């Protein structure tokens, strides 16, 4: 993990979690300082000792692989049409072009997209749950039916992880009340009645082997310099994104391809480090149990630009003519209740003390669902 920002969460993987800044241990304060430093720099961190057992990731990936290996006739009944349906479901390859979200909006990034001016469809299929997966309703029958059973437990684990990150973040930003962020997300609080649902969602992504780099030409399997992306460069919209990447990202493997054993680099996740003005590969020792977290656009606005929402993408090595290795990722997105108003905190843009020399808010308040 050379050159990647690492935050050790051991001191925060506790129960019960602290609720006030005055109750923090020295280890928790040190972790909060480090969290603030890395998010202030590039908005991205690799988490160690996060408190979740390796077995839950293995179970979810195994079950997800079983679903994605099914025939299209078996998968399509779980689709609600275009990607991004508020009730989630299955999205086949050829429906998503994530890089358009960057081209359509000025997010302050001056990084050119790879490839043609209009990005092509991303060669990825996915399944999204926009609420507890154990309450997922079949799109055709309305029957409660979770086709990837372990995702229910995983979703709840991620909500626990999000609470840890929110309290860590409140401490990092000098808030005395460590429940500060949670109050904007918790649907059960009486004061949040009528304020909609939160933006928490679980997305399982599967990048098929030897992807069709141009979905309009089913004969094309080449990955060229111009068209080497498996998922286009983009930022995330709302709060924190918690990712379990594929353990093979950027590692070299030997696999069977068209009747022969070949050795190839798997490619994988890249993050744009604005301080270095360059893309960096997120290559992690596969023996380590890690999560990857990045800041979303709303969180950047909420912190008055102290923390930054980074561009990221999934890349195939440009010098390989094919990509014979599939890729899977487990992504948990988060966002406040749709009807709450988010006002930027008065924070300084730099320095170790976020409340010293604080700047006036750079943005007006905004309703979360409008962002």
Residue pairs with C-beta under 8 A, 6 or more apart in sequence:
1 46
1 283
1 284
1 285
1 288
3 280
4 46
4 280
4 282
4 284
5 38
5 41
5 42
5 44
5 45
5 46
6 45
6 46
6 47
6 48
7 31
7 34
7 35
7 38
7 45
7 46
7 47
7 48
8 31
8 34
8 48
8 49
9 31
9 47
9 48
9 49
9 50
9 51
9 164
9 168
10 27
10 48
10 49
11 25
11 27
11 28
11 30
11 31
12 28
12 31
12 164
12 167
12 168
13 49
13 50
13 51
13 164
17 163
17 164
17 167
17 178
18 24
18 28
18 167
18 171
18 178
19 167
19 177
19 178
19 179
20 176
20 177
20 178
21 170
21 171
21 174
21 175
21 176
21 177
21 178
22 176
24 32
24 171
28 168
28 171
29 171
31 168
32 168
32 171
32 172
33 172
33 352
35 45
35 168
35 169
35 172
36 172
36 173
36 306
36 307
36 352
36 354
37 352
38 44
38 45
39 45
39 172
39 295
39 306
39 307
39 308
40 306
40 307
40 308
40 350
41 275
41 308
42 271
42 273
42 274
42 275
42 308
42 310
43 294
43 295
43 300
43 307
43 308
43 309
43 310
44 271
44 273
44 292
44 293
44 294
44 295
44 310
44 312
45 292
45 293
45 294
46 282
46 284
46 290
46 291
46 292
47 290
47 291
47 292
47 293
48 288
48 290
50 161
50 164
50 289
50 290
50 291
51 161
51 164
52 157
52 161
52 289
52 291
53 289
54 289
56 150
56 153
56 154
56 157
57 244
57 289
57 330
59 150
60 148
60 150
60 151
60 154
60 204
60 330
61 328
61 330
63 148
63 149
63 150
63 151
64 127
64 148
64 204
64 206
64 328
64 330
65 206
65 328
67 75
67 127
67 147
67 148
67 204
68 75
68 125
68 127
68 206
68 328
72 92
75 90
75 92
75 125
76 90
76 92
77 138
77 139
77 140
78 89
78 90
78 127
78 138
78 139
78 147
79 89
79 90
79 91
79 92
79 139
80 87
80 88
80 89
80 139
82 91
82 95
83 91
83 95
83 96
83 126
85 128
86 130
87 130
87 137
87 139
88 127
88 128
88 129
88 130
88 131
88 136
88 201
89 127
89 128
89 139
90 125
90 126
90 127
91 125
91 126
91 127
91 128
92 125
93 121
93 123
93 124
93 125
93 208
93 211
93 212
93 215
94 121
94 215
95 121
96 121
96 122
96 124
96 126
97 119
97 120
97 121
97 122
97 232
98 122
98 231
98 232
98 234
99 113
99 119
99 122
99 229
99 232
99 233
99 234
99 313
100 118
100 119
100 232
101 234
101 235
101 237
102 109
102 113
102 232
102 233
102 234
102 235
102 311
103 113
103 118
103 119
107 235
107 297
107 309
109 235
109 272
109 311
111 233
111 272
111 311
113 119
113 232
113 233
114 226
114 227
114 228
114 229
114 232
114 233
115 226
115 227
115 228
115 229
116 226
116 227
119 229
119 232
120 213
120 214
120 215
120 227
121 215
122 229
122 230
122 231
122 232
123 207
123 208
123 211
123 212
123 213
123 215
123 230
124 205
124 206
124 207
124 230
124 231
125 205
125 206
125 208
126 203
126 204
126 205
126 206
127 147
127 148
127 203
127 204
128 201
128 202
128 203
128 204
129 136
129 151
129 155
129 201
129 202
129 203
130 200
130 201
131 197
131 200
132 152
132 155
132 156
133 146
133 148
133 151
133 152
133 154
133 155
133 202
134 144
134 146
134 152
135 144
136 144
136 145
136 146
136 147
137 143
137 144
137 145
138 144
138 145
146 152
148 204
151 202
151 204
154 202
154 330
155 200
155 202
155 332
158 200
158 202
158 242
158 332
159 200
161 242
161 291
161 332
162 185
162 200
162 239
162 240
162 242
162 332
162 334
163 182
165 240
165 242
165 293
166 180
166 181
166 182
166 185
167 178
167 179
167 181
167 182
169 181
170 177
170 178
170 179
170 180
170 181
171 178
172 354
173 303
173 306
173 345
173 347
173 354
173 355
174 347
174 353
174 354
174 355
183 189
183 191
183 192
184 336
184 337
184 340
184 342
184 368
185 198
185 200
185 239
185 334
185 335
185 336
185 337
186 192
186 198
187 195
187 197
187 198
187 337
192 337
192 340
194 339
195 337
195 338
195 339
195 340
196 337
196 338
196 339
196 340
196 369
197 337
197 338
198 334
198 335
198 336
198 337
198 338
199 238
199 239
199 333
199 334
199 335
199 336
199 338
199 368
200 332
200 333
200 334
200 335
201 332
201 333
202 330
202 331
202 332
202 333
203 330
203 331
203 332
203 333
204 328
204 329
204 330
204 331
205 231
205 327
205 328
205 329
205 330
205 331
206 326
206 327
206 328
207 230
207 231
207 314
207 326
207 327
207 328
208 326
209 323
209 324
209 325
209 326
210 221
210 257
210 322
210 323
210 324
211 221
211 230
211 316
211 323
212 218
212 220
212 221
213 220
213 221
213 222
213 223
213 224
213 227
214 220
214 227
221 321
221 322
222 321
222 322
223 316
223 317
223 318
223 320
223 321
223 322
223 323
224 318
225 318
228 315
228 316
228 317
228 318
229 313
229 314
229 315
229 316
230 267
230 314
230 315
230 316
230 323
230 327
231 313
231 314
232 313
233 272
233 311
233 312
233 313
234 311
234 312
234 313
235 296
235 297
235 309
235 310
235 311
235 312
236 294
236 296
236 297
236 309
236 333
237 296
237 297
237 298
237 333
237 335
237 371
238 296
238 297
238 298
238 299
238 333
238 334
238 335
238 336
238 368
238 371
239 296
239 298
239 299
239 333
239 334
239 335
239 336
240 293
240 294
240 295
240 296
240 299
240 334
241 293
241 294
241 296
241 331
241 332
241 333
241 334
242 291
242 292
242 293
242 331
242 332
242 334
243 269
243 291
243 292
243 293
243 294
243 329
243 330
243 331
243 332
244 291
244 292
244 329
244 330
244 331
245 268
245 269
245 282
245 284
245 292
245 329
246 266
246 268
246 327
246 328
246 329
247 284
247 286
248 266
248 268
248 286
248 325
248 327
249 266
249 267
249 268
249 269
249 281
249 282
249 283
249 284
249 327
250 265
250 266
250 267
250 268
250 281
250 282
250 283
251 265
251 266
251 283
251 286
252 263
252 264
252 265
252 266
253 263
253 264
253 266
253 325
254 261
254 262
254 263
255 261
255 262
255 264
255 324
255 325
256 262
257 322
257 324
262 324
264 317
264 320
264 322
264 323
264 324
264 325
265 317
265 320
266 325
266 327
267 314
267 315
267 316
267 317
267 320
267 323
267 327
268 281
268 282
268 283
268 314
268 315
268 327
269 281
269 282
269 292
269 312
269 313
269 314
269 315
269 329
270 279
270 280
270 281
270 282
270 312
270 313
270 314
270 315
271 279
271 280
271 282
271 294
271 310
271 311
271 312
272 278
272 279
272 280
272 310
272 311
272 312
273 279
273 280
273 310
274 308
274 310
279 313
279 315
281 315
282 292
284 290
294 309
294 310
294 312
295 307
295 308
295 309
295 310
296 309
296 333
296 334
296 335
297 309
297 371
298 335
298 336
298 342
298 368
298 371
299 307
299 309
300 307
300 308
300 309
301 342
301 344
301 363
301 366
301 371
302 342
302 344
302 345
303 344
303 345
303 347
304 344
304 345
304 346
304 347
304 349
304 359
304 361
304 362
304 363
305 349
305 362
306 347
306 348
306 349
306 350
306 354
314 327
314 329
316 323
335 368
336 342
336 368
337 368
338 367
338 368
338 369
339 367
339 368
339 369
340 367
340 368
341 365
341 366
341 367
341 368
342 365
342 366
342 367
342 368
342 371
343 361
343 365
344 361
344 362
344 363
344 365
345 361
346 355
346 358
346 359
346 360
346 361
347 354
347 355
347 358
347 359
348 354
348 355
348 356
348 357
348 358
348 359
349 359
351 357
